[in-house]
Amino acid sequence: MSPTGTSHQAIRGIGVSPGRAVGTVLRMPPPVPEPSGTRRGPGLSDDDAAAQIAAAAERVREGLERSAQGAVGTSREVLETTAMMAADPTLVSTAQDLVRSGDLTPARAVWEAAGQVIDQLAALGGYMAERTRDVADVRDRVVAALTGRPAPGVPDPGHPFVLVARDLAPADTATLDPDRVLAIVTSEGGPTSHTAILARALGIPAVVGAAGAVDLHDDAPVLVDGGKGEVVPDPSEEQVARAQELAAQVRTFDGHGRTRDGHPVPLLANVGNPDGAQPAADAGAEGVGLFRTEFCFLDRKQAPTVEEQVAAYRRVLAAFAGKKVVVRTLDAGADKPLPFLTATDEPNPALGVRGLRTATRDAQVLEDQLTAIAQAAAAEHAETWVMAPMVATVEETEDFVARCTAHGLPTAGVMVEVPSAALLAGPILARAAFASIGTNDLTQYAMASDRLLGSLAGLSTSWQPAVLQLIAATCRGGAQQGRPVGVCGEAAADPALAVVLVGLGVATLSMSPRALPDVAAVLASVTRDECRRLAERALVAETADAARAEIRAALPVLEELGL
């Protein structure tokens, strides 16, 4: 580390997971190289080559599933999704066709087959284009298995380190050990990328979209500030001491979110599967603001039975007896295609039949799910609310509320993820009991920006003035109808932005359980009126950077807490 005052100029990116950490750089190893040999020798038949491909893909799937069994929450979801992609017959069958028609080696066939799949997904754009990183990850793992190379992944040098990469595959991020990985720095990615979401879930300070990170070398000392979005090469002794002092702090959440003057702001948890429910409750979450139910439906050729769903939902409800649990109905389509429900040939799946719209294709799937939610709610003692994803019109709201009422589910709400729902919040909330803003999708649709493109990372933030205006419009609609509006997107986990959200009129915030103590501490430092004043300042800012900088400057508690 440098003596006092001689640290180098900071590399700037986007802070996506708050906290400060000091350590030495470890760069991700180069990716698995493209197989050079294209033609097989005479000793390997077509059938044997095809069998090798299937066996390698199966080994990759089994390895990912084993890793998933040892993970929880978001990490488990990501690993299960990647394992499902490894099991997808499309990649394997395409590669097997190539060994039979082109006499290719198994590794080369997998590489070329993956290239075809990646090109197809990239051409679709939107959410489907996001899956290209997953396909490349599975490709590399299968090629490594075929060629006897070590599987791709984060190396283990035997000591804690700051991980630096161009970007991270979701499966790599999901297996990170917070005791070893002190911080994450990527030159690509945005605030709603997989790396950002998982870093927050794991409590690892992270900066993404930091183009200058490519110049960092292994073993170089750095300080990473995940709140400010800065990476300081060769930090000074004072900076190191301050970072270590902040890292030694241990914050907990007492289960009562509130402002300094006592205004209650319930802080809830996002839960992706039953295994994440009890840890969220143990972290003090005042309920569940987003219970994602897709885990029941993924990696299946047909929808789960009502009985299967009831058993799964009850595990989450049981962990929050006496508290609110907001269950989101199936959000299929786009990045979560289901063979029994969604089409695979839509030209733009992000704008296609997804979320509630799938009920127009097969209403029975939604009916069965509502039946299961109602039965689970009747068997447990949680306060069960239900909401539909991707609602865009008043008519859709009316239909969903009527369906819920018919199933004995009186508290039916909607997700606000598209601008039309925000602009129609008044009439929509005249029908629905509540709204919950999914800031990830709302930002993506409002800004027309792919959240995984590092070149568009500046657009993919809920600090964007247009996004803040849409959130404000939703809250005004809720106030007109006397209906609560919550936020369950990643914006709720940003302590500075949480203050603005409360000032705009957001009633509840739902986030990764690890974010609860930080958000609670910052909210407790301001009054409700101060939240309103800061929200007004954020609304008149003309850029996302200006809004974020002004609010952070007005909250000295962020510096005190190292956020």
TIDREN-923748 format. One record per residue (C-alpha): residue in three letters; x, y, z. Coordinates in Angstrom, 1 decimal. Layout:
TIDREN-923748
['ALA', [X, Y, Z]]
...
This chain:
TIDREN-923748
['MET', [0.0, 0.0, 0.0]]
['SER', [1.1, 3.5, -0.7]]
['PRO', [2.2, 6.0, 2.0]]
['THR', [-0.2, 8.7, 3.0]]
['GLY', [-1.7, 10.7, 0.2]]
['THR', [0.0, 8.9, -2.7]]
['SER', [-2.8, 6.7, -4.0]]
['HIS', [-3.4, 6.6, -7.7]]
['GLN', [-6.4, 8.1, -9.5]]
['ALA', [-9.6, 6.1, -9.0]]
['ILE', [-11.1, 4.0, -11.8]]
['ARG', [-14.8, 4.8, -12.0]]
['GLY', [-17.6, 2.5, -12.7]]
['ILE', [-21.1, 1.8, -11.3]]
['GLY', [-21.4, 0.9, -7.7]]
['VAL', [-23.9, -1.9, -7.5]]
['SER', [-23.2, -3.5, -4.1]]
['PRO', [-22.2, -1.1, -1.2]]
['GLY', [-19.2, -1.6, 1.1]]
['ARG', [-15.5, -1.1, 1.0]]
['ALA', [-12.8, -3.7, 0.7]]
['VAL', [-9.0, -3.7, 0.3]]
['GLY', [-7.1, -6.6, -1.2]]
['THR', [-4.9, -7.7, -4.1]]
['VAL', [-6.2, -8.3, -7.6]]
['LEU', [-6.9, -11.8, -9.0]]
['ARG', [-8.0, -11.7, -12.6]]
['MET', [-10.3, -14.3, -14.0]]
['PRO', [-8.3, -16.8, -16.1]]
['PRO', [-8.7, -16.6, -19.9]]
['PRO', [-11.8, -18.4, -21.3]]
['VAL', [-11.6, -21.9, -22.7]]
['PRO', [-9.9, -21.6, -26.1]]
['GLU', [-11.8, -22.3, -29.2]]
['PRO', [-11.0, -25.9, -30.3]]
['SER', [-8.6, -25.7, -33.3]]
['GLY', [-9.0, -29.2, -34.7]]
['THR', [-12.1, -29.6, -36.8]]
['ARG', [-11.8, -33.0, -38.3]]
['ARG', [-12.0, -36.3, -36.4]]
['GLY', [-9.6, -39.1, -36.9]]
['PRO', [-10.7, -42.5, -38.2]]
['GLY', [-10.8, -44.0, -34.8]]
['LEU', [-14.0, -42.3, -33.6]]
['SER', [-17.3, -43.1, -35.1]]
['ASP', [-20.2, -40.6, -35.5]]
['ASP', [-22.2, -42.5, -32.8]]
['ASP', [-19.3, -42.5, -30.4]]
['ALA', [-18.7, -38.8, -31.0]]
['ALA', [-22.3, -38.0, -30.4]]
['ALA', [-22.3, -40.1, -27.2]]
['GLN', [-19.3, -38.2, -25.9]]
['ILE', [-21.1, -34.9, -26.4]]
['ALA', [-24.2, -36.2, -24.5]]
['ALA', [-22.1, -37.6, -21.7]]
['ALA', [-20.1, -34.4, -21.3]]
['ALA', [-23.2, -32.2, -21.2]]
['GLU', [-24.7, -34.6, -18.6]]
['ARG', [-21.5, -34.3, -16.4]]
['VAL', [-21.8, -30.5, -16.6]]
['ARG', [-25.4, -30.6, -15.7]]
['GLU', [-24.8, -32.9, -12.7]]
['GLY', [-21.9, -30.7, -11.5]]
['LEU', [-24.1, -27.5, -11.6]]
['GLU', [-26.9, -29.2, -9.9]]
['ARG', [-24.6, -30.4, -7.1]]
['SER', [-23.4, -26.8, -6.7]]
['ALA', [-27.0, -25.6, -6.6]]
['GLN', [-27.9, -28.1, -3.8]]
['GLY', [-25.3, -26.4, -1.6]]
['ALA', [-26.5, -22.8, -2.4]]
['VAL', [-29.5, -20.8, -1.3]]
['GLY', [-31.6, -18.0, -2.6]]
['THR', [-30.6, -16.2, -5.8]]
['SER', [-27.4, -18.2, -6.1]]
['ARG', [-29.3, -21.5, -6.2]]
['GLU', [-31.8, -20.1, -8.7]]
['VAL', [-28.9, -19.1, -11.1]]
['LEU', [-27.2, -22.4, -10.8]]
['GLU', [-30.4, -24.3, -11.4]]
['THR', [-31.1, -22.2, -14.4]]
['THR', [-27.6, -22.8, -15.8]]
['ALA', [-28.0, -26.5, -15.1]]
['MET', [-31.3, -26.5, -17.0]]
['MET', [-29.6, -24.9, -20.0]]
['ALA', [-26.9, -27.6, -19.9]]
['ALA', [-29.7, -30.2, -20.0]]
['ASP', [-31.5, -28.4, -22.9]]
['PRO', [-31.4, -30.8, -25.9]]
['THR', [-31.0, -28.0, -28.4]]
['LEU', [-27.3, -27.5, -27.9]]
['VAL', [-26.5, -31.2, -27.6]]
['SER', [-28.7, -32.3, -30.6]]
['THR', [-27.3, -29.5, -32.8]]
['ALA', [-23.7, -30.5, -31.9]]
['GLN', [-24.5, -34.2, -32.6]]
['ASP', [-25.9, -33.3, -36.0]]
['LEU', [-22.7, -31.5, -36.7]]
['VAL', [-20.5, -34.5, -35.9]]
['ARG', [-22.6, -36.7, -38.2]]
['SER', [-22.9, -34.3, -41.1]]
['GLY', [-19.5, -32.6, -40.9]]
['ASP', [-17.1, -35.2, -39.4]]
['LEU', [-16.3, -32.6, -36.7]]
['THR', [-14.5, -33.4, -33.4]]
['PRO', [-17.0, -33.4, -30.4]]
['ALA', [-15.4, -30.3, -29.0]]
['ARG', [-15.5, -28.4, -32.3]]
['ALA', [-19.1, -29.5, -32.9]]
['VAL', [-20.2, -28.2, -29.5]]
['TRP', [-18.4, -24.9, -30.1]]
['GLU', [-20.1, -24.4, -33.5]]
['ALA', [-23.5, -25.5, -32.2]]
['ALA', [-23.2, -23.0, -29.4]]
['GLY', [-22.3, -20.3, -31.9]]
['GLN', [-25.5, -21.0, -33.8]]
['VAL', [-27.6, -20.8, -30.6]]
['ILE', [-25.9, -17.6, -29.5]]
['ASP', [-26.5, -15.9, -32.9]]
['GLN', [-30.2, -16.9, -32.7]]
['LEU', [-30.6, -15.5, -29.2]]
['ALA', [-28.7, -12.3, -30.0]]
['ALA', [-30.9, -11.7, -33.0]]
['LEU', [-34.0, -11.9, -30.9]]
['GLY', [-32.7, -9.1, -28.6]]
['GLY', [-34.0, -8.2, -25.2]]
['TYR', [-34.2, -10.9, -22.6]]
['MET', [-33.3, -13.6, -25.0]]
['ALA', [-30.1, -11.9, -25.9]]
['GLU', [-29.2, -12.0, -22.2]]
['ARG', [-29.1, -15.8, -22.4]]
['THR', [-26.1, -15.7, -24.7]]
['ARG', [-23.7, -15.4, -21.7]]
['ASP', [-25.3, -18.5, -20.2]]
['VAL', [-24.9, -20.5, -23.5]]
['ALA', [-21.3, -19.5, -23.7]]
['ASP', [-20.7, -20.6, -20.1]]
['VAL', [-22.3, -24.0, -20.8]]
['ARG', [-20.3, -24.3, -24.0]]
['ASP', [-17.0, -23.7, -22.2]]
['ARG', [-17.9, -26.2, -19.5]]
['VAL', [-18.8, -28.9, -22.0]]
['VAL', [-15.7, -28.2, -24.2]]
['ALA', [-13.5, -28.4, -21.1]]
['ALA', [-15.1, -31.7, -20.1]]
['LEU', [-14.5, -33.1, -23.6]]
['THR', [-10.9, -31.9, -23.8]]
['GLY', [-9.8, -32.7, -20.3]]
['ARG', [-9.2, -29.1, -19.3]]
['PRO', [-10.2, -27.7, -15.9]]
['ALA', [-13.7, -26.5, -15.7]]
['PRO', [-14.1, -22.7, -16.1]]
['GLY', [-14.6, -20.8, -12.9]]
['VAL', [-13.1, -18.6, -10.3]]
['PRO', [-9.6, -19.7, -9.3]]
['ASP', [-8.6, -20.3, -5.6]]
['PRO', [-5.2, -18.8, -4.8]]
['GLY', [-5.5, -19.9, -1.2]]
['HIS', [-6.1, -16.4, 0.2]]
['PRO', [-8.7, -13.6, 0.0]]
['PHE', [-8.7, -11.5, -3.1]]
['VAL', [-10.4, -8.8, -5.2]]
['LEU', [-11.8, -10.6, -8.3]]
['VAL', [-11.4, -8.6, -11.6]]
['ALA', [-13.0, -9.8, -14.8]]
['ARG', [-14.4, -8.6, -18.1]]
['ASP', [-17.7, -10.0, -16.8]]
['LEU', [-18.8, -13.1, -14.9]]
['ALA', [-21.0, -15.9, -16.0]]
['PRO', [-24.0, -16.2, -13.7]]
['ALA', [-22.8, -19.7, -12.5]]
['ASP', [-19.4, -18.3, -11.6]]
['THR', [-20.9, -15.5, -9.5]]
['ALA', [-23.3, -17.9, -7.8]]
['THR', [-20.5, -20.0, -6.5]]
['LEU', [-18.4, -17.1, -5.0]]
['ASP', [-17.3, -17.5, -1.4]]
['PRO', [-17.7, -14.1, 0.4]]
['ASP', [-15.0, -15.2, 2.8]]
['ARG', [-12.5, -15.4, -0.1]]
['VAL', [-13.8, -12.8, -2.6]]
['LEU', [-13.4, -9.5, -0.9]]
['ALA', [-14.9, -7.5, -3.8]]
['ILE', [-15.8, -7.8, -7.5]]
['VAL', [-14.8, -5.4, -10.3]]
['THR', [-15.9, -5.9, -13.9]]
['SER', [-15.3, -3.9, -17.0]]
['GLU', [-18.7, -4.7, -18.4]]
['GLY', [-22.2, -5.2, -17.0]]
['GLY', [-24.8, -2.9, -15.5]]
['PRO', [-26.6, -2.3, -12.3]]
['THR', [-29.2, -5.0, -13.0]]
['SER', [-26.9, -7.6, -14.4]]
['HIS', [-26.6, -11.0, -12.8]]
['THR', [-23.2, -10.0, -11.3]]
['ALA', [-24.8, -7.0, -9.6]]
['ILE', [-27.8, -8.9, -8.3]]
['LEU', [-25.8, -11.8, -6.9]]
['ALA', [-23.1, -9.5, -5.4]]
['ARG', [-25.8, -7.7, -3.4]]
['ALA', [-27.3, -11.0, -2.4]]
['LEU', [-23.9, -12.2, -1.2]]
['GLY', [-23.0, -9.0, 0.5]]
['ILE', [-19.8, -8.5, -1.6]]
['PRO', [-18.8, -4.9, -2.5]]
['ALA', [-19.0, -4.6, -6.3]]
['VAL', [-18.3, -2.2, -9.1]]
['VAL', [-19.4, -3.0, -12.7]]
['GLY', [-18.9, -1.1, -16.0]]
['ALA', [-15.5, 0.0, -14.9]]
['ALA', [-13.7, 0.1, -18.3]]
['GLY', [-10.3, 0.9, -16.7]]
['ALA', [-10.4, -2.4, -14.8]]
['VAL', [-8.8, -4.1, -17.8]]
['ASP', [-5.5, -2.3, -16.8]]
['LEU', [-5.3, -3.9, -13.4]]
['HIS', [-2.8, -6.6, -12.9]]
['ASP', [-2.7, -9.7, -10.6]]
['ASP', [-1.4, -9.0, -7.1]]
['ALA', [-1.9, -5.2, -7.4]]
['PRO', [-3.3, -3.7, -4.2]]
['VAL', [-6.7, -2.0, -4.7]]
['LEU', [-9.5, -0.4, -2.6]]
['VAL', [-13.0, -1.1, -4.0]]
['ASP', [-15.8, 1.2, -2.9]]
['GLY', [-19.1, -0.4, -4.0]]
['GLY', [-21.2, 2.6, -2.9]]
['LYS', [-19.3, 5.3, -4.8]]
['GLY', [-18.4, 3.0, -7.7]]
['GLU', [-14.7, 3.6, -7.4]]
['VAL', [-11.6, 1.4, -7.6]]
['VAL', [-8.5, 2.9, -6.1]]
['PRO', [-5.2, 1.3, -7.2]]
['ASP', [-2.4, 1.3, -4.6]]
['PRO', [-4.5, 3.0, -1.9]]
['SER', [-3.0, 5.1, 0.8]]
['GLU', [-2.5, 3.9, 4.4]]
['GLU', [-5.3, 6.2, 5.6]]
['GLN', [-7.7, 4.8, 3.0]]
['VAL', [-6.8, 1.2, 3.9]]
['ALA', [-7.2, 1.9, 7.6]]
['ARG', [-10.6, 3.6, 7.0]]
['ALA', [-11.8, 0.7, 4.9]]
['GLN', [-10.7, -1.8, 7.5]]
['GLU', [-12.5, 0.1, 10.2]]
['LEU', [-15.7, 0.2, 8.2]]
['ALA', [-15.4, -3.5, 7.3]]
['ALA', [-15.2, -4.3, 11.0]]
['GLN', [-18.7, -2.8, 11.6]]
['VAL', [-21.5, -5.3, 12.1]]
['ARG', [-25.0, -4.1, 11.4]]
['THR', [-28.1, -6.0, 12.1]]
['PHE', [-31.8, -5.2, 11.5]]
['ASP', [-34.2, -5.2, 14.4]]
['GLY', [-37.2, -5.9, 12.2]]
['HIS', [-38.7, -2.4, 12.3]]
['GLY', [-37.9, -0.2, 9.3]]
['ARG', [-38.6, 3.4, 10.0]]
['THR', [-37.4, 7.0, 9.5]]
['ARG', [-35.8, 9.0, 12.3]]
['ASP', [-39.2, 10.6, 13.2]]
['GLY', [-40.8, 7.2, 13.5]]
['HIS', [-42.6, 6.9, 10.1]]
['PRO', [-42.8, 3.2, 9.5]]
['VAL', [-41.3, 1.8, 6.3]]
['PRO', [-41.7, -2.0, 6.4]]
['LEU', [-38.5, -3.6, 5.0]]
['LEU', [-39.4, -6.9, 3.3]]
['ALA', [-37.4, -9.6, 1.5]]
['ASN', [-37.3, -10.9, -2.0]]
['VAL', [-37.5, -14.8, -1.9]]
['GLY', [-36.9, -16.9, -5.0]]
['ASN', [-37.6, -20.4, -3.6]]
['PRO', [-38.6, -22.0, -0.3]]
['ASP', [-35.0, -22.5, 0.9]]
['GLY', [-34.6, -18.7, 1.0]]
['ALA', [-37.6, -18.1, 3.3]]
['GLN', [-36.2, -19.0, 6.7]]
['PRO', [-32.9, -17.1, 6.2]]
['ALA', [-34.9, -14.1, 5.2]]
['ALA', [-37.0, -14.3, 8.3]]
['ASP', [-33.9, -14.8, 10.5]]
['ALA', [-32.5, -11.6, 8.9]]
['GLY', [-35.4, -9.7, 10.4]]
['ALA', [-37.4, -9.2, 7.2]]
['GLU', [-40.9, -7.8, 8.1]]
['GLY', [-42.4, -10.0, 5.5]]
['VAL', [-41.9, -11.0, 1.8]]
['GLY', [-42.5, -8.3, -0.8]]
['LEU', [-41.7, -10.6, -3.7]]
['PHE', [-42.1, -14.4, -3.6]]
['ARG', [-41.1, -15.6, -7.1]]
['THR', [-42.9, -18.7, -8.0]]
['GLU', [-41.1, -19.7, -11.1]]
['PHE', [-38.9, -22.3, -9.3]]
['CYS', [-42.0, -24.6, -9.3]]
['PHE', [-42.3, -24.5, -13.1]]
['LEU', [-38.7, -24.4, -14.5]]
['ASP', [-37.0, -27.4, -15.9]]
['ARG', [-40.3, -29.2, -16.5]]
['LYS', [-42.2, -30.5, -19.5]]
['GLN', [-45.5, -29.8, -17.9]]
['ALA', [-46.9, -27.6, -15.2]]
['PRO', [-46.6, -28.8, -11.6]]
['THR', [-49.7, -30.1, -10.0]]
['VAL', [-51.8, -28.1, -7.5]]
['GLU', [-50.6, -30.4, -4.7]]
['GLU', [-46.9, -29.8, -5.6]]
['GLN', [-47.4, -26.1, -5.6]]
['VAL', [-49.3, -26.1, -2.3]]
['ALA', [-46.5, -27.9, -0.6]]
['ALA', [-43.9, -25.5, -1.9]]
['TYR', [-45.8, -22.3, -1.1]]
['ARG', [-46.6, -23.4, 2.4]]
['ARG', [-42.9, -23.6, 3.3]]
['VAL', [-42.6, -19.9, 2.6]]
['LEU', [-45.8, -18.9, 4.2]]
['ALA', [-44.9, -20.9, 7.3]]
['ALA', [-41.7, -19.0, 7.8]]
['PHE', [-43.7, -15.7, 8.0]]
['ALA', [-46.6, -16.5, 10.2]]
['GLY', [-48.5, -13.4, 11.1]]
['LYS', [-46.6, -11.3, 8.4]]
['LYS', [-47.3, -10.3, 4.9]]
['VAL', [-46.2, -12.5, 2.0]]
['VAL', [-46.7, -11.1, -1.5]]
['VAL', [-46.9, -14.0, -4.0]]
['ARG', [-46.2, -13.2, -7.6]]
['THR', [-47.9, -15.5, -10.1]]
['LEU', [-45.9, -17.2, -12.7]]
['ASP', [-43.7, -14.8, -14.7]]
['ALA', [-43.0, -17.0, -17.7]]
['GLY', [-41.7, -15.9, -21.1]]
['ALA', [-38.8, -13.8, -22.2]]
['ASP', [-35.8, -15.1, -20.1]]
['LYS', [-37.9, -17.9, -18.6]]
['PRO', [-39.4, -19.9, -21.5]]
['LEU', [-41.5, -22.9, -20.6]]
['PRO', [-42.2, -25.5, -23.2]]
['PHE', [-45.7, -26.1, -22.0]]
['LEU', [-46.7, -22.5, -21.9]]
['THR', [-44.6, -20.1, -24.0]]
['ALA', [-43.6, -20.0, -27.7]]
['THR', [-40.0, -20.2, -28.8]]
['ASP', [-40.4, -18.4, -32.1]]
['GLU', [-41.4, -14.9, -31.0]]
['PRO', [-39.4, -12.2, -32.8]]
['ASN', [-39.0, -10.2, -29.6]]
['PRO', [-39.8, -12.3, -26.4]]
['ALA', [-39.2, -9.3, -24.1]]
['LEU', [-42.2, -7.7, -25.8]]
['GLY', [-44.1, -10.9, -26.3]]
['VAL', [-46.4, -13.2, -24.3]]
['ARG', [-44.9, -13.2, -20.9]]
['GLY', [-46.1, -12.8, -17.3]]
['LEU', [-49.9, -12.4, -17.0]]
['ARG', [-50.2, -12.5, -20.8]]
['THR', [-49.6, -16.3, -20.8]]
['ALA', [-53.1, -16.7, -19.3]]
['THR', [-54.4, -15.8, -22.8]]
['ARG', [-52.6, -18.9, -24.1]]
['ASP', [-53.4, -21.3, -21.3]]
['ALA', [-55.7, -19.9, -18.6]]
['GLN', [-55.7, -23.2, -16.7]]
['VAL', [-52.1, -22.7, -15.5]]
['LEU', [-53.0, -19.5, -13.8]]
['GLU', [-56.2, -21.0, -12.4]]
['ASP', [-54.4, -23.9, -10.9]]
['GLN', [-51.8, -21.6, -9.4]]
['LEU', [-54.4, -19.4, -7.8]]
['THR', [-56.1, -22.5, -6.4]]
['ALA', [-52.7, -23.6, -5.0]]
['ILE', [-52.0, -20.2, -3.5]]
['ALA', [-55.5, -20.1, -1.9]]
['GLN', [-55.1, -23.6, -0.4]]
['ALA', [-51.6, -22.8, 1.0]]
['ALA', [-52.9, -19.5, 2.4]]
['ALA', [-55.8, -21.3, 4.2]]
['ALA', [-53.4, -23.8, 5.7]]
['GLU', [-50.9, -21.3, 7.1]]
['HIS', [-51.1, -18.1, 9.1]]
['ALA', [-49.3, -15.6, 6.9]]
['GLU', [-51.1, -12.6, 5.5]]
['THR', [-51.2, -13.7, 1.8]]
['TRP', [-51.3, -11.1, -1.0]]
['VAL', [-51.1, -12.0, -4.7]]
['MET', [-49.9, -10.0, -7.6]]
['ALA', [-49.6, -10.4, -11.4]]
['PRO', [-46.5, -9.6, -13.4]]
['MET', [-46.4, -7.6, -16.6]]
['VAL', [-49.8, -5.8, -16.2]]
['ALA', [-50.2, -3.1, -18.8]]
['THR', [-53.9, -2.2, -18.9]]
['VAL', [-56.9, -1.6, -16.8]]
['GLU', [-58.7, -4.5, -18.4]]
['GLU', [-55.9, -6.9, -17.4]]
['THR', [-56.1, -5.6, -13.9]]
['GLU', [-59.9, -6.1, -13.7]]
['ASP', [-59.6, -9.7, -15.1]]
['PHE', [-56.8, -10.7, -12.6]]
['VAL', [-58.6, -9.2, -9.6]]
['ALA', [-61.8, -11.0, -10.6]]
['ARG', [-59.9, -14.3, -10.9]]
['CYS', [-58.3, -13.8, -7.4]]
['THR', [-61.7, -13.0, -5.9]]
['ALA', [-63.2, -16.1, -7.3]]
['HIS', [-60.5, -18.1, -5.6]]
['GLY', [-61.0, -16.4, -2.2]]
['LEU', [-57.9, -14.3, -2.5]]
['PRO', [-59.1, -10.8, -1.5]]
['THR', [-55.8, -8.8, -1.7]]
['ALA', [-54.9, -8.8, -5.4]]
['GLY', [-52.4, -6.4, -6.8]]
['VAL', [-50.3, -5.8, -9.9]]
['MET', [-46.6, -5.4, -10.8]]
['VAL', [-45.7, -2.0, -12.3]]
['GLU', [-43.0, -3.0, -14.8]]
['VAL', [-44.0, -1.2, -18.0]]
['PRO', [-44.5, 2.6, -18.4]]
['SER', [-48.2, 2.1, -19.3]]
['ALA', [-49.0, 0.7, -15.9]]
['ALA', [-47.2, 3.6, -14.2]]
['LEU', [-49.1, 6.2, -16.3]]
['LEU', [-52.4, 4.4, -15.6]]
['ALA', [-51.7, 3.8, -11.9]]
['GLY', [-54.8, 5.8, -10.8]]
['PRO', [-57.4, 3.7, -12.7]]
['ILE', [-55.4, 0.5, -12.2]]
['LEU', [-55.3, 1.0, -8.5]]
['ALA', [-59.0, 1.8, -8.4]]
['ARG', [-59.3, -2.0, -9.2]]
['ALA', [-56.2, -3.5, -7.6]]
['ALA', [-55.5, -3.5, -3.8]]
['PHE', [-51.9, -2.5, -4.2]]
['ALA', [-49.0, -2.1, -6.6]]
['SER', [-45.4, -3.2, -6.5]]
['ILE', [-42.9, -1.6, -8.8]]
['GLY', [-40.4, -3.9, -10.4]]
['THR', [-37.6, -1.3, -11.1]]
['ASN', [-35.4, -3.7, -13.1]]
['ASP', [-38.0, -4.1, -15.9]]
['LEU', [-39.4, -0.7, -15.5]]
['THR', [-36.0, 0.8, -16.1]]
['GLN', [-35.3, -1.5, -19.0]]
['TYR', [-38.5, -0.8, -20.8]]
['ALA', [-38.5, 3.0, -20.1]]
['MET', [-34.9, 3.4, -21.3]]
['ALA', [-35.0, 0.8, -24.1]]
['SER', [-31.6, -0.5, -22.8]]
['ASP', [-30.3, -4.1, -22.5]]
['ARG', [-29.3, -4.4, -18.9]]
['LEU', [-26.3, -6.6, -19.7]]
['LEU', [-24.6, -4.3, -22.1]]
['GLY', [-21.8, -2.5, -20.4]]
['SER', [-22.0, 0.2, -23.1]]
['LEU', [-25.5, 1.0, -21.9]]
['ALA', [-24.9, 0.6, -18.2]]
['GLY', [-25.4, 4.3, -17.6]]
['LEU', [-29.0, 4.0, -18.9]]
['SER', [-29.8, 0.9, -16.9]]
['THR', [-30.2, 2.5, -13.5]]
['SER', [-33.3, 3.5, -11.6]]
['TRP', [-31.6, 6.9, -10.9]]
['GLN', [-32.6, 7.9, -14.4]]
['PRO', [-34.9, 10.9, -14.2]]
['ALA', [-37.5, 9.3, -16.5]]
['VAL', [-37.7, 6.2, -14.2]]
['LEU', [-38.0, 8.4, -11.1]]
['GLN', [-40.9, 10.2, -12.8]]
['LEU', [-42.6, 6.9, -13.6]]
['ILE', [-42.2, 5.8, -10.0]]
['ALA', [-43.6, 9.2, -8.8]]
['ALA', [-46.6, 8.8, -11.2]]
['THR', [-47.3, 5.3, -9.7]]
['CYS', [-47.2, 6.7, -6.2]]
['ARG', [-49.6, 9.5, -7.1]]
['GLY', [-52.0, 7.0, -8.5]]
['GLY', [-51.8, 5.0, -5.3]]
['ALA', [-52.4, 8.1, -3.2]]
['GLN', [-55.4, 9.0, -5.3]]
['GLN', [-57.0, 5.6, -4.5]]
['GLY', [-55.6, 5.2, -1.0]]
['ARG', [-53.7, 2.1, -2.2]]
['PRO', [-50.1, 1.2, -1.1]]
['VAL', [-47.3, 1.2, -3.6]]
['GLY', [-44.2, -0.9, -2.8]]
['VAL', [-40.9, -1.4, -4.6]]
['CYS', [-39.5, -4.9, -5.0]]
['GLY', [-36.8, -4.3, -7.7]]
['GLU', [-33.1, -3.9, -7.1]]
['ALA', [-33.5, -0.2, -6.5]]
['ALA', [-34.9, -0.9, -3.0]]
['ALA', [-31.5, -2.3, -2.0]]
['ASP', [-29.7, 1.0, -2.7]]
['PRO', [-29.7, 2.8, 0.6]]
['ALA', [-29.5, 6.3, -1.0]]
['LEU', [-32.2, 5.5, -3.5]]
['ALA', [-34.4, 4.0, -0.8]]
['VAL', [-34.6, 7.4, 0.8]]
['VAL', [-35.8, 8.9, -2.5]]
['LEU', [-38.3, 6.1, -2.9]]
['VAL', [-39.8, 6.8, 0.5]]
['GLY', [-39.9, 10.5, -0.3]]
['LEU', [-41.8, 9.8, -3.6]]
['GLY', [-44.5, 7.9, -1.6]]
['VAL', [-43.4, 4.3, -1.7]]
['ALA', [-44.8, 2.5, 1.3]]
['THR', [-42.7, -0.6, 1.5]]
['LEU', [-39.3, -1.8, 0.2]]
['SER', [-38.4, -5.4, -0.6]]
['MET', [-34.8, -6.5, -1.2]]
['SER', [-32.2, -9.1, -0.7]]
['PRO', [-32.0, -10.0, 3.0]]
['ARG', [-28.4, -8.9, 3.2]]
['ALA', [-29.4, -5.3, 2.2]]
['LEU', [-31.8, -4.9, 5.2]]
['PRO', [-29.4, -3.6, 7.8]]
['ASP', [-27.9, -1.0, 5.5]]
['VAL', [-31.2, 0.3, 4.2]]
['ALA', [-32.6, 0.4, 7.7]]
['ALA', [-29.6, 2.4, 9.0]]
['VAL', [-29.8, 5.0, 6.4]]
['LEU', [-33.6, 5.5, 6.6]]
['ALA', [-33.3, 5.8, 10.4]]
['SER', [-31.0, 8.8, 9.8]]
['VAL', [-33.6, 11.0, 8.0]]
['THR', [-37.1, 12.2, 8.7]]
['ARG', [-40.0, 11.6, 6.4]]
['ASP', [-39.9, 15.3, 5.4]]
['GLU', [-36.3, 15.1, 4.6]]
['CYS', [-37.0, 12.1, 2.4]]
['ARG', [-39.6, 14.2, 0.5]]
['ARG', [-37.2, 17.1, 0.0]]
['LEU', [-34.5, 14.8, -1.3]]
['ALA', [-37.0, 13.2, -3.6]]
['GLU', [-37.9, 16.6, -5.0]]
['ARG', [-34.3, 17.3, -5.7]]
['ALA', [-33.8, 14.0, -7.4]]
['LEU', [-36.8, 14.5, -9.6]]
['VAL', [-35.5, 17.8, -11.0]]
['ALA', [-32.1, 16.5, -11.8]]
['GLU', [-31.5, 16.2, -15.5]]
['THR', [-29.2, 13.1, -15.4]]
['ALA', [-28.9, 9.9, -13.4]]
['ASP', [-25.4, 10.8, -12.4]]
['ALA', [-26.5, 14.2, -11.2]]
['ALA', [-29.4, 12.8, -9.2]]
['ARG', [-27.3, 10.1, -7.5]]
['ALA', [-24.4, 12.5, -6.7]]
['GLU', [-26.7, 15.1, -5.2]]
['ILE', [-28.6, 12.7, -3.0]]
['ARG', [-25.4, 11.0, -1.8]]
['ALA', [-23.8, 14.3, -1.0]]
['ALA', [-26.9, 15.2, 1.1]]
['LEU', [-26.6, 12.0, 3.1]]
['PRO', [-23.3, 12.1, 5.1]]
['VAL', [-24.5, 8.9, 6.9]]
['LEU', [-23.4, 7.0, 3.8]]
['GLU', [-19.8, 8.0, 4.3]]
['GLU', [-20.0, 7.2, 8.0]]
['LEU', [-21.3, 3.7, 7.3]]
['GLY', [-19.0, 3.1, 4.3]]
['LEU', [-21.9, 2.9, 1.9]]
